[in-house]
Amino acid sequence: MGVIGWIVLGLIAGAIAKVLLPGRDPGGIIGTVLTGIVGAFLGGWISAKWLDHPINKSFFDGPTWISAIGGALVLLIAYRLIFGNSRDRR
């Protein structure tokens, strides 16, 4: 799977992570989408590095999706912890 595939997977993984972890995020939808893309790359890297699952599998590979969504969730949680989970703060 190429870089474009990982970006598309990241967009979808970010949306799924947002559905699984609802709430107001600083940065809005753009921040969530970028977090999903970076999380997909991070999840794929972790999967290839430590779980012995190469990232060049097909787009519809279940473990690839799970690692991408997991990476997006981890980054979304970290993003909320670092920057707060409300845009109302000043």
N, C-alpha and C positions, 0 to 999 in steps of 0.2 A: 504494500500500500504506500502510495507516495505522500508527499507533503500536503497536497490538495485534499487527499482523502482524510488525513489527520485533522486538517482544518475543519472540514465538514463534520467529521466525527466529533471534534471539539465543540462546534456550535450546537450539535444535538446533545452532547453530553452535558454542556453547560445548561441547556434548557431543562434536561431531566434533573440535574442537580438542583436547579432552582425550584422545580416542582417538589422534589423530595425535601428541600430545606427552604420553605417559604419565609418571607419576611422582606423588610426594606433593606436594601443594600446601599452603602455609599458608592456612588458611581453609576447607579441605575442599571439599565439593561446593557449598556456598552461595557461596563465593568464586569457584569456577570458573563457576557459573551466572551470577553477576553480571558476571564478566569477559566471558563470552560475550555477554551482552546489551549491555554497553557497547561491546564490540568490534564487534558488528553495527552499532550506530549509528555508530561511528567509521569502519568500513569503508564504510558507505553514504554517509557525508558525504564521505570522501576520493574515492569513486567519482564522486559528483555534482560535486565541486569541481574535481578535476584530471583525471579520466578521461572527462569529458563523457558520463556515463551517468546519466540522471536516476533518482532513487530512487522515483519513483511508478510503476515498472514492476510487473508482476504478481508474485505470491509465488513462482512457479515459474520465474523468470528466472535463467538460469545465471550470468551475471556478477554479479548481486546476491548469490547464494549464495557465489560465490568471494570477493567483497569482504567479506562478513560473516564467513566462516570465516577469511580472511586477517587481518582486524581482530582477531578473537578470538585467533588465534595470536600476533599481535604483542603484544597486551596480556597474554596468559598468560606469554609469555617475559619481558616487562618486569616483571610481577608477581613471577616467580620470581627475577629478578636483584635486584630491590629488597628483597624480603622473605625470600629464601632458598627452597630447594626441599625443605626437610625440616622437619617439625614437631618433630623431636627436639632442635633447637638450644635453648640456654638463654642 
